[in-house]
Amino acid sequence: MEQKNNVGSNRIDLPEEAINKMINKAAWLLEEGRVVKISRYMYYVIGKKNRHIVRYENDKFVCTCKGYKEKKLCSHVMAVLALTEIKDADNFLAERVSIRLQRELRSFGFR
């Protein structure tokens, strides 16, 4: 069933299933330390296959991914939007990225 969803002040015409998939991926991106803050208005998001830049322009976050260009919403933007609601987001990101780096270094044999 297609449902009209609101994200921020934007009306998004996507099926609820598609929105839920984006939310789950956004949560995964954050939990896995795949969002890196470049500046107050720009983030580097590391997906499973590709890397994208999410930036704030014209009063909204936009993404360089194909999905955003087609739908005007994506999991990368959702992850960044969620960060804007987390108190002490910089420490949250630093901790998540540190855990991810430690895990990756261990996979290369570093202890």
SVG drawing of the C-alpha trace seen along z (x, -y; Angstrom):
<svg xmlns="http://www.w3.org/2000/svg" viewBox="-2 -28 51 39">
<polyline fill="none" stroke="black" stroke-width="0.4" points="0.0,0.0 1.4,-3.4 1.4,-6.0 2.3,-9.6 5.0,-10.3 6.4,-13.5 10.1,-13.9 10.9,-17.2 8.9,-19.8 9.0,-17.8 6.2,-15.6 7.6,-12.3 5.4,-10.1 7.0,-6.7 5.6,-3.3 5.9,-2.7 8.1,0.3 10.6,-1.9 10.7,-4.4 11.2,-1.6 14.1,-0.1 15.8,-3.6 15.3,-4.0 16.9,-0.5 19.8,-1.3 20.3,-4.7 20.4,-3.1 23.0,-0.6 25.1,-3.4 25.2,-5.1 25.7,-2.0 28.6,-0.8 30.4,-4.1 29.9,-4.8 29.0,-8.5 31.9,-10.9 31.4,-14.6 33.5,-16.8 32.0,-20.1 28.9,-21.4 27.2,-21.3 28.9,-18.3 29.1,-14.6 30.9,-11.7 28.8,-8.5 30.4,-5.1 27.8,-2.6 28.4,1.1 29.4,0.4 29.7,-3.4 30.6,-6.6 28.5,-9.7 28.6,-13.3 25.6,-14.7 25.6,-18.5 23.3,-21.2 22.2,-23.5 19.1,-25.6 17.7,-24.8 17.9,-21.0 20.3,-18.1 21.0,-16.7 23.0,-13.7 25.2,-12.8 23.6,-9.3 21.3,-8.2 18.5,-7.4 18.4,-10.9 18.3,-12.3 15.4,-10.1 13.4,-10.2 14.6,-13.4 15.3,-11.2 17.8,-8.4 19.2,-6.5 22.3,-8.7 20.3,-11.9 18.2,-10.0 21.3,-9.0 22.5,-12.6 19.1,-13.9 19.1,-11.5 22.5,-12.8 21.1,-16.3 18.8,-15.0 21.4,-13.2 22.8,-15.1 26.6,-15.1 26.6,-13.7 30.3,-14.4 31.2,-12.0 28.7,-9.5 30.4,-9.6 33.9,-9.5 33.1,-6.4 31.3,-4.6 34.1,-5.3 36.8,-4.2 35.0,-0.9 34.8,-0.4 38.5,-1.2 39.5,1.2 37.4,4.0 38.9,3.4 42.5,3.3 41.9,6.6 40.7,8.1 44.2,7.2 45.9,8.9 46.7,5.8 45.9,6.0"/>
</svg>
